[in-house]
C-alpha cells in the first residue's frame, strides 16, 4: 500500500530530495479549501494557521504523522488526534530568527525608526548613539534558536545570560528570571507558547525590567501580556521590538500600532528562502524515515507541551 503524503505547496518543495518508492505525494494549494482526497493522508504537512484543514484531522482514518513547518507546535497540538505523531521543525529556522533578533536590536539601539521618521520629515538632527558592545542581554529560552542568538550577540561583544527551565552549567534556571531582569539592557524571548509560558511576561515581570530596557519577542505574542506591555510602553519605562503580537494579526485600530518605543514586524522572523529550503529538506528526511520505518526526529509529546520543556522551551 502507498504511503500517502499531503503537504503545503511551496517552490522550495524541490528541496525534498528523492522519496522512496511507494510514496504518493500530493500538494495542498495555497489559500484554497482542503482538497477532497486529503482525508486519505497518512503523513500530513499542513500550512500554518490552516483551520479548515485542521478541523478535518479527526476525519482522517489513515493519519499517522503530522509534521509542523515551524519550531512551535501550539497551533497544531489541540487538533492532532491521540495516537497520531506530531513532529516539530526545530532547528530549521534558527538562523533566520537569530538574524531578525539582531536586526531588531540594532534598529532599536541605533534608533533607526526615529531617523527614518526624521528623514521623511526632512529633519537633520544629530545625537549620540550607544554601542551594543558591552551591553547585557538576557535570553529567555535557550534551545537551538536561543543558542544561535547567543552566539551572534557574543561575537558583537554583548554579555549574555541564558535562562532555561532548569539550571545547568553556565545557564540559569527559570526561577532566577525575576532577579536577572533588572540587570539586562536587552531581553530576548524565544520560548514556545505553552501553559507555563503564557503571559510569562506579565505586569509584575515587566516591572522588573530596568528603565529603558528593550524587550525583543521572537516567540509567540501571548508569552507577553499585551495590556501590561502597553502600559509600560505608554509610561516610557521600556521599549519593545515585536515580531509577534496578541492578538495576531494585530487589528488596524489596536493601540500597540502607535505606542511609543515599539517596532513591529508581521510574524516573519523565521521566514526566508534559505529557511524554507531547510524546512523542506527536513520534511524530505522525515518522509524517508517514516516510509522506511525509522524513528522520526523532533517528536512532540503532550507532556512536553504541558510542562514547557519541548521545542525551544526554557530548555
Residue frames relative to the residue before (quaternion, step in Angstrom):
aa qw qx qy qz dx dy dz
X 1.0000 0.0000 0.0000 0.0000 0.00 0.00 0.00
X 0.5064 -0.6672 0.4587 0.2965 3.59 -0.99 0.84
X 0.3765 -0.6456 0.6071 0.2701 3.52 -1.32 0.49
X 0.1812 -0.8169 0.5423 0.0758 3.59 -0.34 1.24
X 0.0673 -0.8016 0.5934 -0.0287 3.53 -0.60 1.25
X 0.0467 -0.7544 0.6540 0.0295 3.54 -0.99 0.94
X 0.0673 0.8118 -0.5734 0.0875 3.56 -0.82 0.97
X 0.6083 -0.5572 0.4179 0.3808 3.54 -1.21 0.55
X 0.4152 -0.7288 0.5012 0.2125 3.54 -1.07 0.78
X 0.1519 0.7424 -0.6401 0.1263 3.55 -0.86 1.08
X 0.6032 -0.5711 0.3961 0.3912 3.59 -1.11 0.50
X 0.6222 0.5579 -0.3424 0.4294 3.59 1.17 -0.50
X 0.3949 0.7346 -0.4767 0.2777 3.62 1.24 0.03
X 0.5372 0.6187 -0.4076 0.4032 3.60 1.20 -0.38
X 0.6116 0.5688 -0.3449 0.4283 3.58 1.22 -0.45
X 0.4126 0.7136 -0.4705 0.3151 3.60 1.24 -0.02
X 0.3039 -0.7403 0.5343 0.2722 3.55 0.97 -0.86
X 0.7091 -0.4536 0.3130 0.4399 3.58 -1.28 0.06
X 0.2319 -0.7667 0.5870 0.1176 3.55 -1.03 0.86
X 0.5977 -0.5961 0.3900 0.3678 3.60 -1.06 0.66
X 0.6099 -0.5100 0.4465 0.4105 3.53 -1.27 0.39
X 0.7466 0.3840 -0.2872 0.4611 3.54 -1.03 0.76
X 0.5882 0.5336 -0.3851 0.4700 3.59 1.25 -0.09
X 0.1539 -0.7857 0.5976 0.0419 3.55 -0.71 1.13
X 0.1264 -0.8426 0.5233 0.0167 3.57 -0.24 1.31
X 0.0256 -0.7777 0.6279 -0.0159 3.55 -0.93 1.02
X 0.3070 -0.7662 0.5440 0.1508 3.57 -1.07 0.78
X 0.3321 -0.7222 0.5780 0.1846 3.54 -1.09 0.86
X 0.3526 -0.7505 0.5094 0.2303 3.64 -0.42 1.10
X 0.5147 -0.6493 0.4653 0.3114 3.55 -1.05 0.77
X 0.8649 0.1745 -0.1175 0.4558 3.53 -1.14 0.77
X 0.6155 0.5390 -0.3650 0.4443 3.59 1.16 0.39
X 0.6153 -0.5111 0.4290 0.4197 3.55 -1.29 0.17
X 0.6179 -0.5550 0.3857 0.4018 3.60 -1.10 0.56
X 0.4637 -0.6770 0.4872 0.2988 3.62 -0.81 0.92
X 0.6286 -0.5838 0.3594 0.3673 3.58 -1.06 0.73
X 0.7015 0.5084 -0.2774 0.4154 3.58 0.89 -0.90
X 0.5012 0.6930 -0.4133 0.3126 3.58 1.24 -0.27
X 0.5485 0.6221 -0.4019 0.3881 3.61 1.17 -0.37
X 0.6535 0.5035 -0.3112 0.4718 3.60 1.25 -0.30
X 0.3837 0.7514 -0.4720 0.2557 3.58 1.27 0.07
X 0.2333 -0.7408 0.6150 0.1362 3.53 -1.16 0.77
X 0.7543 0.1465 -0.0588 0.6373 3.57 1.12 -0.79
X 0.0358 -0.8410 0.5372 -0.0540 3.60 -0.47 1.24
X 0.0711 -0.7574 0.6483 0.0314 3.56 -1.03 0.92
X 0.1120 -0.8485 0.5141 0.0571 3.60 0.10 1.25
X 0.5372 -0.5740 0.4923 0.3736 3.59 -1.20 0.45
X 0.6096 -0.5616 0.4108 0.3798 3.54 -1.21 0.50
X 0.8610 0.0745 -0.0726 0.4979 3.54 -1.10 0.85
X 0.3674 0.7282 -0.4885 0.3099 3.58 0.97 0.94
X 0.1403 -0.8606 0.4843 0.0721 3.57 0.58 1.19
X 0.6472 0.5156 -0.3655 0.4263 3.69 0.78 -0.80
X 0.6631 0.4800 -0.3035 0.4877 3.59 1.06 -0.71
X 0.6605 0.5195 -0.3225 0.4358 3.58 0.87 -0.88
X 0.6221 0.5537 -0.3373 0.4390 3.57 1.10 -0.63
X 0.6567 0.5143 -0.3040 0.4602 3.58 1.27 -0.34
X 0.4520 0.7396 -0.4398 0.2350 3.59 1.19 -0.36
X 0.6945 0.4725 -0.2852 0.4617 3.58 0.96 -0.79
X 0.6505 0.4779 -0.3193 0.4965 3.57 1.30 0.00
X 0.5672 0.5823 -0.3765 0.4443 3.58 1.27 0.27
X 0.2577 -0.8332 0.4655 0.1507 3.61 0.01 1.26
X 0.7282 0.4252 -0.2465 0.4776 3.63 1.11 -0.58
X 0.4300 0.7392 -0.4516 0.2547 3.59 1.24 -0.21
X 0.0524 -0.8159 0.5755 -0.0196 3.56 -0.79 1.11
X 0.8064 0.1184 -0.0249 0.5788 3.59 1.06 -0.78
X 0.0710 -0.7313 0.6755 0.0617 3.53 -1.12 0.82
X 0.1280 -0.8057 0.5778 0.0246 3.55 -0.64 1.19
X 0.3213 -0.7540 0.5448 0.1771 3.58 -0.67 1.11
X 0.3854 -0.6964 0.5558 0.2400 3.54 -1.29 0.43
X 0.7026 0.3951 -0.2234 0.5481 3.56 1.35 0.08
X 0.6039 -0.5405 0.4340 0.3935 3.55 -1.31 0.24
X 0.7013 0.4243 -0.2532 0.5139 3.58 1.03 -0.80
X 0.1353 -0.8113 0.5659 0.0575 3.58 -0.99 0.79
X 0.3413 0.7669 -0.4929 0.2288 3.61 1.21 0.25
X 0.6375 0.5359 -0.3253 0.4478 3.59 1.16 -0.54
X 0.7043 0.4396 -0.2490 0.4987 3.58 1.27 -0.33
X 0.5943 0.6570 -0.3577 0.2953 3.54 0.94 -0.96
X 0.6865 0.4875 -0.3304 0.4266 3.67 0.78 -0.81
X 0.7110 0.4781 -0.2537 0.4489 3.59 1.16 -0.55
X 0.6090 0.5869 -0.3568 0.3967 3.59 1.14 -0.53
X 0.4028 -0.7410 0.4759 0.2493 3.62 -0.58 1.08
X 0.6066 -0.5307 0.4396 0.3963 3.55 -1.21 0.46
X 0.7634 0.3411 -0.2717 0.4765 3.53 -1.01 0.85
X 0.6339 0.4791 -0.3307 0.5092 3.58 1.28 -0.18
X 0.3968 -0.7300 0.5104 0.2217 3.59 -0.86 0.98
X 0.1402 -0.7722 0.6168 0.0602 3.56 -0.91 0.99
X 0.0633 -0.7993 0.5975 0.0025 3.58 -0.87 0.99
X 0.3394 -0.7190 0.5671 0.2150 3.56 -1.09 0.72
X 0.4219 -0.6628 0.5466 0.2897 3.54 -1.36 0.06
X 0.0998 0.8391 -0.5252 0.1006 3.55 1.11 0.74
X 0.7859 0.3338 -0.2610 0.4503 3.54 -1.00 0.92
X 0.6381 0.5712 -0.3352 0.3928 3.58 1.15 -0.46
X 0.7738 0.3421 -0.1669 0.5064 3.59 1.13 -0.61
X 0.3103 0.8022 -0.4734 0.1899 3.59 1.28 0.15
X 0.6970 0.4853 -0.2896 0.4414 3.58 0.77 -1.03
X 0.6508 0.5202 -0.3217 0.4499 3.58 0.91 -0.88
X 0.6784 0.4764 -0.3011 0.4713 3.59 0.86 -0.92
X 0.6574 0.5161 -0.3191 0.4468 3.59 0.89 -0.90
X 0.6567 0.4975 -0.3188 0.4686 3.60 0.98 -0.77
X 0.6168 0.5166 -0.3551 0.4760 3.60 1.05 -0.67
X 0.6255 0.5350 -0.3452 0.4510 3.60 0.93 -0.84
X 0.6638 0.4933 -0.3101 0.4689 3.59 0.88 -0.90
X 0.6529 0.5177 -0.3184 0.4521 3.59 0.92 -0.90
X 0.6633 0.5067 -0.3045 0.4589 3.58 0.95 -0.89
X 0.6525 0.5088 -0.3156 0.4646 3.57 0.97 -0.85
X 0.6590 0.4953 -0.3134 0.4713 3.58 0.87 -0.89
X 0.6456 0.5329 -0.3299 0.4363 3.59 0.89 -0.91
X 0.7229 0.4381 -0.2518 0.4713 3.56 0.88 -0.92
X 0.6848 0.4809 -0.2987 0.4589 3.59 0.91 -0.83
X 0.7310 0.3704 -0.2194 0.5295 3.59 1.10 -0.65
X 0.4304 -0.7611 0.4087 0.2617 3.57 1.37 0.29
X 0.1487 0.8333 -0.5174 0.1259 3.57 1.05 0.77
X 0.6422 0.5062 -0.3642 0.4457 3.69 0.86 -0.70
X 0.6260 0.5374 -0.3375 0.4531 3.60 1.05 -0.75
X 0.7016 0.4577 -0.2752 0.4717 3.57 0.89 -0.93
X 0.5943 0.5453 -0.3689 0.4620 3.60 1.13 -0.56
X 0.6443 0.5064 -0.3142 0.4793 3.57 1.04 -0.78
X 0.6581 0.4958 -0.3162 0.4702 3.58 0.95 -0.84
X 0.6087 0.5447 -0.3583 0.4521 3.59 1.06 -0.67
X 0.6642 0.5059 -0.3105 0.4544 3.58 0.94 -0.87
X 0.7069 0.4251 -0.2421 0.5109 3.56 1.25 -0.57
X 0.4082 -0.7315 0.4472 0.3135 3.59 1.36 0.03
X 0.4176 0.6907 -0.4708 0.3561 3.55 1.02 0.90
X 0.1587 -0.7694 0.6152 0.0671 3.57 -0.83 1.10
X 0.1759 0.7957 -0.5484 0.1875 3.58 -0.34 1.29
X 0.2514 -0.8028 0.5299 0.1072 3.54 -0.52 1.24
X 0.1170 0.7719 -0.6234 0.0439 3.56 -1.21 0.58
X 0.5259 -0.6147 0.4823 0.3359 3.58 -1.28 0.32
X 0.1772 -0.7879 0.5851 0.0738 3.56 -1.00 0.90
X 0.5016 -0.6541 0.4816 0.2975 3.55 -1.02 0.84
X 0.4000 -0.6556 0.5765 0.2790 3.53 -1.31 0.43
X 0.4982 -0.6509 0.4852 0.3044 3.55 -1.14 0.65
X 0.5978 0.5735 -0.3592 0.4297 3.58 1.04 -0.76
X 0.7765 0.3188 -0.2567 0.4792 3.54 -0.93 0.96
X 0.5687 0.5728 -0.3985 0.4355 3.59 1.22 -0.23
X 0.3764 -0.7142 0.5455 0.2251 3.57 -1.28 0.31
X 0.1169 -0.7890 0.6025 0.0298 3.54 -0.85 1.08
X 0.2045 -0.7509 0.6193 0.1042 3.53 -1.04 0.90
X 0.1513 -0.8016 0.5763 0.0502 3.58 -0.57 1.19
X 0.1433 -0.8040 0.5762 0.0330 3.55 -0.43 1.26
X 0.7072 0.2328 -0.2462 0.6205 3.51 -0.10 1.41
X 0.0462 0.8384 -0.5365 0.0842 3.57 -0.40 1.19
X 0.2559 0.7331 -0.5673 0.2745 3.51 0.83 1.12
X 0.8134 -0.2662 0.1622 0.4911 3.59 -1.18 -0.45
X 0.6467 0.4936 -0.3361 0.4745 3.62 1.01 -0.70
X 0.6538 0.5221 -0.3167 0.4468 3.58 0.88 -0.91
X 0.6622 0.4955 -0.3084 0.4699 3.58 0.96 -0.82
X 0.6326 0.5249 -0.3312 0.4632 3.58 1.05 -0.75
X 0.6308 0.5097 -0.3205 0.4896 3.59 1.01 -0.80
X 0.6506 0.5330 -0.3181 0.4377 3.59 0.90 -0.92
X 0.6515 0.5224 -0.3210 0.4468 3.59 0.90 -0.88
X 0.6983 0.4767 -0.2800 0.4547 3.57 0.89 -0.93
X 0.6654 0.4862 -0.3090 0.4747 3.59 0.99 -0.77
X 0.6334 0.5336 -0.3368 0.4479 3.58 0.98 -0.81
X 0.6326 0.5379 -0.3324 0.4473 3.60 1.04 -0.73
X 0.6823 0.4597 -0.2749 0.4975 3.60 1.24 -0.42
X 0.5940 -0.6061 0.3533 0.3937 3.57 1.27 0.15
X 0.4462 0.6747 -0.4652 0.3596 3.57 1.23 0.40
X 0.3891 -0.6980 0.5518 0.2387 3.57 -1.02 0.80
X 0.1931 -0.8290 0.5230 0.0428 3.57 -0.72 1.11
X 0.0295 -0.7211 0.6907 0.0448 3.51 -1.18 0.81
X 0.1525 -0.7979 0.5790 0.0699 3.58 -0.87 0.96
X 0.1595 -0.7750 0.6069 0.0746 3.55 -1.09 0.80
X 0.0279 -0.7840 0.6197 -0.0228 3.54 -0.90 1.03
X 0.7049 -0.4573 0.3127 0.4430 3.57 -1.26 0.15
X 0.7805 0.0749 -0.0510 0.6186 3.56 1.12 -0.68
X 0.5475 -0.6327 0.4393 0.3268 3.57 -1.07 0.74
X 0.0664 0.7519 -0.6553 0.0267 3.53 -1.22 0.63
X 0.7695 -0.3654 0.2256 0.4728 3.56 -1.25 0.10
X 0.8571 0.0926 -0.1014 0.4965 3.57 -0.67 1.14
X 0.7151 0.3841 -0.2306 0.5366 3.60 1.27 -0.10
X 0.3828 -0.7291 0.5250 0.2150 3.56 -0.91 0.94
X 0.4582 -0.6354 0.5405 0.3070 3.53 -1.28 0.45
X 0.6734 -0.5257 0.3374 0.3954 3.56 -1.23 0.50
X 0.5804 0.5963 -0.3783 0.4054 3.60 1.14 -0.51
X 0.6581 0.5085 -0.3077 0.4622 3.60 1.23 -0.40
X 0.4229 0.7507 -0.4416 0.2503 3.59 1.27 -0.25
X 0.6769 0.5026 -0.3423 0.4148 3.68 0.68 -0.88
X 0.7139 0.4500 -0.2766 0.4597 3.59 0.89 -0.82
X 0.6384 0.5359 -0.3273 0.4452 3.61 1.18 -0.47
X 0.5750 0.6472 -0.3757 0.3305 3.58 1.07 -0.71
X 0.6734 0.5386 -0.3110 0.3997 3.57 0.92 -0.83
X 0.6906 0.4702 -0.2805 0.4726 3.58 1.21 -0.38
X 0.6184 0.5956 -0.3276 0.3944 3.60 1.25 -0.29
X 0.3498 -0.7033 0.5820 0.2105 3.55 -1.05 0.85
X 0.7816 0.1398 -0.0319 0.6070 3.56 1.16 -0.78
X 0.0905 -0.7739 0.6255 0.0398 3.58 -0.95 0.91
X 0.1015 -0.8099 0.5777 0.0088 3.57 -0.63 1.17
X 0.1881 -0.7896 0.5790 0.0767 3.57 -0.83 1.06
X 0.0850 0.7860 -0.6082 0.0714 3.59 -0.80 1.05
X 0.3734 0.7393 -0.4812 0.2871 3.58 1.14 0.58
X 0.4883 -0.6149 0.5045 0.3592 3.61 -1.20 0.36
X 0.4927 -0.6168 0.5068 0.3464 3.55 -1.26 0.22
X 0.1354 0.7580 -0.6198 0.1515 3.55 -0.59 1.23
X 0.6852 -0.4361 0.3391 0.4747 3.61 -1.18 0.07
X 0.6585 0.5232 -0.3123 0.4418 3.58 1.06 -0.67
X 0.7692 0.3718 -0.1984 0.4803 3.59 1.02 -0.74
X 0.4596 0.6684 -0.4703 0.3477 3.63 1.17 -0.14
X 0.8357 -0.0218 -0.0621 0.5453 3.56 -0.76 1.15
X 0.1469 0.7864 -0.5738 0.1755 3.57 1.02 0.81
X 0.7383 0.2903 -0.1836 0.5804 3.57 1.03 -0.80
X 0.0500 0.7903 -0.5977 0.1251 3.50 0.07 1.42
X 0.7751 -0.3411 0.2284 0.4803 3.59 -1.25 -0.13
X 0.6588 0.5225 -0.3166 0.4390 3.56 0.93 -0.86
X 0.6862 0.4696 -0.2870 0.4756 3.59 0.95 -0.86
X 0.6434 0.5175 -0.3237 0.4620 3.60 0.97 -0.81
X 0.6313 0.5477 -0.3286 0.4400 3.58 1.07 -0.74
X 0.6377 0.5331 -0.3266 0.4500 3.58 1.20 -0.43
X 0.5324 0.6092 -0.4192 0.4119 3.59 1.23 -0.24
X 0.5225 -0.6475 0.4528 0.3205 3.55 -1.05 0.73
X 0.6037 -0.5642 0.4062 0.3901 3.63 -1.05 0.61
X 0.8051 0.2566 -0.2148 0.4897 3.55 -0.92 0.95
X 0.4784 0.6815 -0.4415 0.3345 3.60 1.24 -0.14
X 0.3773 -0.7217 0.5462 0.1959 3.54 -1.27 0.55
X 0.1798 -0.7583 0.6204 0.0881 3.57 -0.88 1.03
X 0.0843 -0.7929 0.6035 0.0070 3.59 -0.73 1.12
X 0.0740 -0.8161 0.5731 0.0081 3.58 -0.49 1.18
X 0.0449 0.7788 -0.6197 0.0861 3.54 -0.48 1.32
X 0.5029 0.6600 -0.4002 0.3890 3.57 1.28 0.40
X 0.6545 -0.3896 0.3462 0.5478 3.56 -0.23 -1.34
X 0.6335 -0.5926 0.3449 0.3584 3.54 -1.06 0.79
X 0.7138 0.4862 -0.2683 0.4267 3.57 0.91 -0.92
X 0.4381 0.6480 -0.4857 0.3904 3.60 1.24 0.16
X 0.7329 0.3183 -0.1798 0.5737 3.57 1.24 -0.55
X 0.4172 -0.6650 0.5613 0.2618 3.56 -1.06 0.80
X 0.3753 -0.7765 0.4593 0.2127 3.59 -0.29 1.27
X 0.6535 0.5139 -0.3273 0.4490 3.60 0.88 -0.84
X 0.6596 0.4945 -0.3076 0.4752 3.57 0.97 -0.85
X 0.6392 0.5225 -0.3279 0.4592 3.59 0.98 -0.83
X 0.6381 0.5323 -0.3272 0.4500 3.58 0.94 -0.86
X 0.6452 0.5261 -0.3259 0.4480 3.57 0.94 -0.85
X 0.6896 0.4677 -0.2846 0.4740 3.59 0.94 -0.83
X 0.6273 0.5184 -0.3372 0.4734 3.59 1.08 -0.65
X 0.6800 0.4952 -0.2917 0.4553 3.58 0.88 -0.93
X 0.6621 0.4818 -0.2964 0.4916 3.56 1.17 -0.58
X 0.4457 -0.7148 0.4375 0.3148 3.59 1.28 -0.16
X 0.3860 0.7498 -0.4659 0.2680 3.60 1.22 0.32
X 0.8055 0.0481 0.0220 0.5903 3.57 0.90 -0.97
X 0.3344 -0.6906 0.5946 0.2404 3.52 -1.40 0.10
X 0.1483 -0.8036 0.5714 0.0762 3.59 -1.22 0.31
X 0.1061 -0.7220 0.6785 0.0842 3.53 -1.26 0.67
X 0.0347 -0.8448 0.5291 -0.0717 3.56 -0.42 1.27
X 0.1636 -0.7549 0.6264 0.1047 3.54 -0.86 0.98
X 0.7513 0.2616 -0.1398 0.5895 3.56 1.31 -0.33
X 0.0923 -0.7947 0.5992 0.0283 3.56 -1.12 0.68
X 0.1864 -0.7306 0.6385 0.1544 3.52 -1.36 0.17
X 0.4445 -0.2795 -0.8142 0.2476 1.60 -0.93 2.36
X 0.1658 -0.7636 0.6160 0.0999 3.53 -1.36 0.25
X 0.4326 -0.2354 -0.8530 0.1727 1.52 -1.64 1.90
X 0.5570 -0.6130 0.4430 0.3432 3.55 -1.15 0.61
X 0.4458 -0.7012 0.4800 0.2812 3.65 -0.66 1.04
X 0.6525 -0.5696 0.3398 0.3666 3.56 -1.09 0.76
X 0.7676 0.3800 -0.2082 0.4722 3.59 0.90 -0.82
X 0.3915 0.7462 -0.4748 0.2537 3.59 1.20 0.10
X 0.5211 -0.6762 0.4183 0.3102 3.63 -0.88 0.87
X 0.5428 0.6276 -0.4119 0.3766 3.61 1.14 -0.35
X 0.5497 0.6229 -0.3929 0.3942 3.61 1.13 -0.57
X 0.8120 0.2805 -0.1064 0.5006 3.57 0.87 -0.98
X 0.3739 0.7305 -0.4950 0.2856 3.58 1.22 0.26
X 0.4982 -0.6590 0.4631 0.3210 3.61 -1.00 0.70
X 0.8381 0.2531 -0.1615 0.4555 3.54 -1.20 0.59
X 0.6184 0.5317 -0.3636 0.4501 3.59 1.09 0.60
X 0.1594 -0.7427 0.6451 0.0824 3.54 -1.15 0.81
X 0.1054 -0.8154 0.5691 0.0129 3.59 -0.77 1.08
X 0.0234 0.7424 -0.6692 -0.0225 3.55 -1.15 0.74
X 0.5187 -0.7176 0.3913 0.2507 3.62 -1.03 0.79
X 0.7077 -0.4856 0.2689 0.4370 3.58 0.49 1.26
X 0.4304 0.7054 -0.4488 0.3402 3.55 0.72 1.12
X 0.3589 0.7849 -0.4659 0.1949 3.60 1.26 -0.05
X 0.7610 0.3935 -0.2133 0.4697 3.59 0.92 -0.85
X 0.6035 0.5937 -0.3401 0.4095 3.58 1.28 -0.02
X 0.2683 0.7089 -0.6201 0.2025 3.54 -0.80 1.10
X 0.6271 -0.5241 0.3886 0.4256 3.62 -1.14 0.38
X 0.6516 0.5209 -0.3187 0.4500 3.57 1.00 -0.79
X 0.6437 0.5076 -0.3205 0.4747 3.58 1.02 -0.80
X 0.6359 0.5217 -0.3343 0.4601 3.59 0.98 -0.78
X 0.6157 0.5307 -0.3464 0.4683 3.60 1.03 -0.72
X 0.6713 0.4905 -0.3061 0.4638 3.58 0.91 -0.89
X 0.6101 0.5503 -0.3472 0.4522 3.58 1.04 -0.78
X 0.7215 0.4424 -0.2659 0.4616 3.58 0.79 -0.97
X 0.5881 0.5336 -0.3779 0.4761 3.61 1.07 -0.54
X 0.6578 0.5054 -0.3050 0.4678 3.56 1.00 -0.87
X 0.6365 0.5175 -0.3299 0.4672 3.60 0.96 -0.84
X 0.6356 0.5308 -0.3297 0.4534 3.58 0.95 -0.84
X 0.6454 0.5084 -0.3126 0.4768 3.57 1.00 -0.85
X 0.6548 0.5147 -0.3131 0.4564 3.58 0.97 -0.84
X 0.6426 0.5098 -0.3244 0.4710 3.61 0.96 -0.83
X 0.6557 0.5065 -0.3196 0.4598 3.59 0.90 -0.86
X 0.6559 0.5089 -0.3149 0.4600 3.57 0.93 -0.89
X 0.6592 0.5047 -0.3161 0.4592 3.58 0.93 -0.86
X 0.6808 0.5013 -0.2980 0.4431 3.59 0.85 -0.97
X 0.7233 0.4175 -0.2335 0.4980 3.59 1.12 -0.66
X 0.5207 -0.6742 0.3950 0.3439 3.57 1.29 0.08
X 0.4624 0.6753 -0.4465 0.3617 3.58 1.19 0.51
X 0.6209 -0.5540 0.3871 0.3971 3.63 -1.16 0.50
X 0.4043 -0.7104 0.5272 0.2323 3.57 -1.06 0.79
X 0.4518 -0.6623 0.5275 0.2810 3.56 -1.25 0.48
X 0.8562 0.2224 -0.1292 0.4481 3.56 -1.36 0.37
X 0.2117 0.7819 -0.5543 0.1911 3.58 0.96 0.82
X 0.2371 -0.7719 0.5824 0.0942 3.55 -0.91 1.04
X 0.1482 -0.7775 0.6037 0.0949 3.56 -1.02 0.79
X 0.6258 -0.5293 0.4101 0.4001 3.56 -1.23 0.41
X 0.6299 0.5407 -0.3398 0.4420 3.57 1.01 -0.79
X 0.6112 0.5521 -0.3461 0.4493 3.59 1.05 -0.77
X 0.7063 0.4753 -0.2751 0.4467 3.55 0.79 -1.06
X 0.6640 0.5126 -0.3139 0.4449 3.58 0.96 -0.82
X 0.7271 0.4277 -0.2459 0.4775 3.57 1.01 -0.76
X 0.4200 -0.7054 0.4694 0.3250 3.56 1.24 -0.37
X 0.5242 0.6668 -0.4059 0.3402 3.60 1.15 0.37
X 0.6169 0.5710 -0.3546 0.4094 3.60 1.19 -0.06
X 0.7776 0.3565 -0.2664 0.4442 3.53 -1.42 -0.09
X 0.7915 -0.1943 0.1930 0.5464 3.53 -0.85 -1.03
X 0.0160 -0.8854 0.4627 0.0417 3.46 1.35 -0.54
X 0.5309 -0.4354 0.5016 0.5262 3.40 -1.26 -0.65
X 0.2651 0.8323 -0.4647 0.1454 3.55 1.14 0.59
